[in-house]
Amino acid sequence: MKHTIDPHMIRHLSLEETCRKIAELGYDHIELSPRPDFLSWWTRPKVYPERIASFRKALKDHGVKLATLQPMYRWSSPYQDEWELAIDNWKRAIEIAVEMDCPMVVSEFGRGGSPERSQNDRSGLHRPETCEAQFFRAMDILVPILEREGIMLSLEAHPEDWLEEIAPAIDIIKTINSPMVRASFIAPHTFYYGPDMVRNLRAAEGYLVHVRLADSFDHTRSSGLRYIVNPPGSQVRVHQHLDFGQGEIDWDLFFGTLAAMEFDGVLSNCVFAWEDRAEQSARFMLEETKRYVAKYWQ
C-alpha cells in the first residue's frame, strides 16, 4: 500500500520545499496534481532538464517518491485543434513520468460533455457520445506508448465530465483492454457515483489501483435541499473534500470493502478544504488512514 498526499493545500511551496514538507508530515509518497511549474492545467508542461534534476534530487534527499502524476488535457475535446494539442501534451507528460521514475499517471475522462453543457449546447458538439469517440481516438494513440514505457494510466469518472459514474467508466476501461489502463475511485465523489457505495466499489474490482480519500456530504438527501444556493434555480453542484468524519461517508464500510476486495494500491489524501490548517489535516488523514488499514487488512 502506498500512502500518499496531493499537496494542493501547500501549493505555494516550491517543488523542492514540497518534498521536504511532505516528508516532515510523515508521508513517503507524493501525488503531484497540476501546478504551474510542472504539469499545468490544459497547457504545455513547464518542465526542462534542470527542473527534472532538481526535483529528483529533492525527492531523493527527503526520502519520498512520486506515486502519481496528474496530467489534465482535453483529450475528449470535439475541436480538432484542441484535441491535437492535448495529445501532444499527453505524449510529453508520459515522457516526464518516465524521466521522474513515476509508475502511474492519473486523469479524468476529459471534462467535456457534462449534463449541463450538453443540454445547453445547440451545436451538438459536446454530446457525451462525441466526447467518448474523441476519447477512444486518444486511447488508440496513447495506450501503445503507455504499454511501451511501462506507465500505468488510472482513470476517474468526475462530476461535470461526460462520464460521471463508475460502472460505465469500468466498461470503457475493459473495452480499452490494456493491462496499463486501470481505475481510480474518488471517495469524495461517492454520492455522485450513486446511492450504493459498496456496489460502485465492487464494480471496479480487479481494475482498481488508485483511491483518493476525503469526506463529503450526501447531496442526494433532504429532497435536494441539503445545500441551499441562492438565487433559487442556480445551476450549481457542490461537492467537498473534507477530513474523515466531517461528512457522511461510512469509512468503516468503505475500508472494509476495499480490504475484502484485496485492494493493494495507492491511497491518496486529497483533502482540499482546510488550507488554514493544512498540516494538521495532513497528519490527521495519514494517521486515520493507517488506523483503518491496520484494522481491516489482516
C-alpha positions as CSV (number, residue, x, y, z in Angstrom):
1,M,0.0,0.0,0.0
2,K,1.3,3.5,-0.9
3,H,0.2,6.3,1.5
4,T,0.4,9.5,-0.5
5,I,-0.9,13.0,-0.5
6,D,-2.0,15.6,-3.0
7,P,-0.1,18.7,-1.9
8,H,-2.6,21.2,-3.4
9,M,-3.1,22.8,0.0
10,I,0.6,23.7,0.2
11,R,1.0,24.5,-3.5
12,H,2.7,27.9,-2.6
13,L,5.8,25.8,-1.8
14,S,8.4,25.1,-4.5
15,L,8.7,21.5,-5.7
16,E,11.9,21.1,-3.6
17,E,10.2,22.5,-0.4
18,T,7.1,20.4,-1.1
19,C,9.3,17.3,-0.9
20,R,10.7,18.4,2.4
21,K,7.3,19.3,3.9
22,I,5.7,16.1,2.8
23,A,8.4,14.0,4.4
24,E,8.1,16.1,7.5
25,L,4.3,15.4,7.6
26,G,5.1,11.6,7.6
27,Y,4.3,10.7,4.0
28,D,6.7,8.7,1.8
29,H,4.9,9.3,-1.5
30,I,3.6,12.3,-3.4
31,E,0.6,12.5,-5.7
32,L,1.5,15.6,-7.8
33,S,-1.6,17.3,-9.1
34,P,-1.4,20.1,-11.7
35,R,0.6,23.1,-10.8
36,P,2.0,25.9,-13.0
37,D,5.7,24.9,-12.6
38,F,5.3,21.3,-13.7
39,L,2.2,19.7,-15.3
40,S,-0.1,22.7,-15.5
41,W,-3.8,22.6,-16.3
42,W,-4.5,22.3,-20.1
43,T,-1.2,23.8,-21.3
44,R,2.3,22.5,-22.2
45,P,4.2,21.1,-19.2
46,K,6.7,23.6,-17.8
47,V,9.4,21.0,-17.5
48,Y,13.0,21.0,-18.6
49,P,16.2,19.1,-17.7
50,E,17.3,21.4,-14.8
51,R,13.8,21.2,-13.2
52,I,13.7,17.4,-13.6
53,A,17.2,17.1,-12.0
54,S,16.3,19.5,-9.1
55,F,13.0,17.7,-8.4
56,R,14.6,14.3,-8.5
57,K,17.3,15.4,-6.1
58,A,14.8,16.8,-3.6
59,L,12.8,13.6,-3.7
60,K,15.9,11.5,-3.0
61,D,17.2,13.9,-0.3
62,H,14.0,13.7,1.6
63,G,13.3,10.0,1.1
64,V,10.0,10.4,-0.8
65,K,8.9,9.1,-4.1
66,L,6.3,10.1,-6.8
67,A,3.4,7.8,-6.6
68,T,1.5,9.5,-9.4
69,L,1.4,12.5,-11.7
70,Q,-1.9,14.0,-12.9
71,P,-1.9,15.3,-16.5
72,M,-5.0,17.2,-17.3
73,Y,-5.6,17.8,-21.0
74,R,-8.7,17.9,-23.2
75,W,-8.2,14.6,-24.9
76,S,-12.0,14.3,-25.3
77,S,-12.4,17.7,-27.0
78,P,-14.7,17.8,-30.1
79,Y,-12.5,20.6,-31.5
80,Q,-9.7,19.1,-33.6
81,D,-7.0,21.7,-32.8
82,E,-7.7,21.4,-29.1
83,W,-7.7,17.6,-29.3
84,E,-4.3,17.5,-31.2
85,L,-2.8,19.9,-28.6
86,A,-4.0,17.6,-25.8
87,I,-2.4,14.6,-27.5
88,D,0.9,16.4,-27.9
89,N,0.8,17.4,-24.2
90,W,-0.1,13.9,-23.1
91,K,2.9,12.5,-25.0
92,R,5.2,14.9,-23.2
93,A,3.6,14.1,-19.9
94,I,4.3,10.4,-20.4
95,E,7.9,11.2,-21.2
96,I,8.1,13.2,-18.0
97,A,6.7,10.3,-15.9
98,V,9.4,8.1,-17.3
99,E,12.1,10.7,-16.6
100,M,10.8,11.0,-13.0
101,D,10.6,7.2,-12.4
102,C,6.8,7.7,-11.7
103,P,4.9,4.5,-12.3
104,M,1.4,5.9,-12.7
105,V,-0.4,8.8,-14.2
106,V,-4.0,9.6,-13.1
107,S,-6.5,11.6,-15.0
108,E,-10.2,12.2,-15.9
109,F,-12.2,11.3,-19.0
110,G,-12.0,14.8,-20.4
111,R,-14.2,17.4,-18.6
112,G,-16.3,17.9,-21.7
113,G,-19.9,17.0,-22.4
114,S,-21.2,17.4,-18.9
115,P,-25.0,17.0,-18.5
116,E,-25.5,20.8,-18.2
117,R,-23.1,21.6,-21.0
118,S,-24.7,19.1,-23.3
119,Q,-28.2,20.4,-22.6
120,N,-27.3,23.9,-23.5
121,D,-25.1,23.2,-26.5
122,R,-27.2,23.6,-29.7
123,S,-24.3,22.6,-31.9
124,G,-24.3,19.1,-30.5
125,L,-20.5,19.0,-30.3
126,H,-20.5,18.4,-26.6
127,R,-22.8,15.4,-26.6
128,P,-21.3,12.6,-24.4
129,E,-21.1,10.3,-27.4
130,T,-19.0,12.8,-29.3
131,C,-16.6,13.2,-26.4
132,E,-16.5,9.4,-25.9
133,A,-15.5,9.0,-29.6
134,Q,-12.7,11.5,-29.2
135,F,-11.5,9.8,-26.0
136,F,-11.2,6.5,-27.8
137,R,-9.2,8.2,-30.6
138,A,-6.8,9.4,-27.9
139,M,-6.5,5.9,-26.4
140,D,-5.7,4.4,-29.8
141,I,-2.6,6.7,-29.9
142,L,-1.6,6.8,-26.2
143,V,-2.1,3.3,-24.9
144,P,0.6,1.8,-27.1
145,I,3.0,4.4,-25.7
146,L,2.0,3.7,-22.1
147,E,2.5,0.0,-22.7
148,R,5.9,0.5,-24.3
149,E,7.1,2.8,-21.4
150,G,5.5,0.7,-18.6
151,I,3.4,3.6,-17.3
152,M,0.0,2.8,-15.7
153,L,-2.9,5.1,-16.5
154,S,-5.6,5.2,-13.9
155,L,-8.9,6.9,-15.0
156,E,-11.6,8.5,-12.8
157,A,-15.2,9.4,-13.5
158,H,-15.6,13.0,-12.4
159,P,-18.6,15.3,-11.7
160,E,-19.0,17.7,-14.7
161,D,-17.5,15.3,-17.1
162,W,-19.2,13.5,-19.9
163,L,-18.8,10.4,-17.8
164,E,-19.7,10.7,-14.1
165,E,-20.5,7.2,-12.9
166,I,-18.2,4.3,-12.0
167,A,-19.9,1.3,-13.8
168,P,-19.8,2.8,-17.3
169,A,-16.3,4.0,-16.7
170,I,-15.2,0.5,-15.9
171,D,-16.9,-0.7,-19.1
172,I,-14.8,1.7,-21.1
173,I,-11.6,0.6,-19.3
174,K,-12.5,-3.0,-20.0
175,T,-13.1,-2.1,-23.7
176,I,-9.6,-0.5,-23.9
177,N,-8.4,-3.9,-22.8
178,S,-4.9,-2.9,-21.7
179,P,-3.0,-4.1,-18.6
180,M,-1.8,-0.5,-18.3
181,V,-5.2,1.2,-18.1
182,R,-6.9,0.9,-14.8
183,A,-9.4,2.7,-12.5
184,S,-9.5,5.2,-9.7
185,F,-12.2,5.6,-7.1
186,I,-12.6,9.1,-5.7
187,A,-14.2,8.8,-2.2
188,P,-15.4,12.5,-2.0
189,H,-17.3,11.8,-5.2
190,T,-19.1,8.8,-3.7
191,F,-22.5,10.4,-3.7
192,Y,-22.2,11.4,-7.4
193,Y,-21.4,7.9,-8.4
194,G,-24.8,6.7,-7.0
195,P,-26.5,5.7,-3.8
196,D,-24.8,2.3,-3.3
197,M,-21.2,2.9,-2.4
198,V,-20.3,-0.8,-2.0
199,R,-21.8,-1.7,-5.3
200,N,-19.8,1.1,-7.0
201,L,-16.6,0.0,-5.3
202,R,-17.2,-3.6,-6.3
203,A,-17.9,-2.5,-9.9
204,A,-14.2,-1.6,-10.1
205,E,-13.0,-4.9,-8.6
206,G,-10.0,-6.2,-10.4
207,Y,-9.3,-2.8,-12.0
208,L,-9.0,-0.5,-9.0
209,V,-5.4,0.7,-8.4
210,H,-5.9,4.2,-7.0
211,V,-8.2,5.6,-4.3
212,R,-8.5,9.2,-3.3
213,L,-9.5,9.8,0.3
214,A,-11.6,12.7,1.6
215,D,-15.1,13.0,3.2
216,S,-18.2,14.6,1.6
217,F,-21.8,15.2,2.4
218,D,-24.6,13.3,0.7
219,H,-26.2,15.8,-1.6
220,T,-29.0,13.4,-2.6
221,R,-30.7,13.6,0.8
222,S,-33.3,16.1,2.1
223,S,-35.3,16.4,-1.1
224,G,-32.3,18.0,-2.7
225,L,-32.2,20.7,0.0
226,R,-29.1,19.6,1.8
227,Y,-27.4,22.5,0.0
228,I,-29.4,25.7,-0.4
229,V,-28.0,28.0,-3.0
230,N,-29.3,31.5,-3.9
231,P,-30.8,32.7,-6.1
232,P,-33.2,29.7,-6.4
233,G,-32.7,27.8,-9.6
234,S,-28.9,28.5,-9.8
235,Q,-27.2,25.9,-11.9
236,V,-24.5,24.7,-9.5
237,R,-23.5,21.4,-8.0
238,V,-21.5,21.2,-4.8
239,H,-19.1,18.6,-3.5
240,Q,-16.5,18.7,-0.8
241,H,-13.0,17.3,0.0
242,L,-13.1,17.2,3.8
243,D,-11.3,15.4,6.6
244,F,-12.6,12.0,7.7
245,G,-15.6,12.4,9.9
246,Q,-16.7,15.8,8.6
247,G,-19.0,14.4,6.0
248,E,-21.3,11.4,5.7
249,I,-19.2,8.6,4.1
250,D,-19.2,5.4,6.2
251,W,-15.5,4.9,6.4
252,D,-15.6,1.5,8.2
253,L,-17.8,0.2,5.3
254,F,-15.5,1.9,2.8
255,F,-12.3,0.5,4.0
256,G,-13.8,-2.9,4.9
257,T,-15.0,-3.2,1.3
258,L,-11.6,-2.3,0.0
259,A,-10.0,-4.9,2.2
260,A,-12.5,-7.6,1.1
261,M,-11.5,-6.7,-2.5
262,E,-7.8,-7.2,-1.5
263,F,-7.0,-3.7,-2.7
264,D,-3.3,-3.0,-2.6
265,G,-2.6,0.2,-4.5
266,V,-2.3,3.9,-3.9
267,L,-4.3,5.5,-1.1
268,S,-4.1,9.3,-1.6
269,N,-5.2,12.0,0.9
270,C,-6.9,14.6,-1.2
271,V,-8.5,17.0,1.3
272,F,-8.7,20.5,-0.1
273,A,-11.0,22.3,2.3
274,W,-8.6,23.4,5.0
275,E,-5.7,25.5,3.7
276,D,-5.7,27.4,7.1
277,R,-4.7,24.1,8.8
278,A,-3.2,22.1,6.0
279,E,-0.5,20.4,8.2
280,Q,-3.0,19.4,10.9
281,S,-5.3,17.9,8.3
282,A,-2.5,16.1,6.5
283,R,-1.2,14.4,9.7
284,F,-4.8,13.5,10.8
285,M,-5.7,11.9,7.5
286,L,-2.5,9.8,7.4
287,E,-2.9,8.7,11.0
288,E,-6.6,7.7,10.4
289,T,-5.8,6.0,7.1
290,K,-3.1,3.9,8.7
291,R,-5.5,3.0,11.5
292,Y,-8.2,1.8,9.1
293,V,-5.6,-0.2,7.1
294,A,-4.4,-1.9,10.3
295,K,-8.0,-2.6,11.3
296,Y,-9.2,-4.2,8.0
297,W,-6.1,-5.6,6.3
298,Q,-5.1,-8.6,8.4
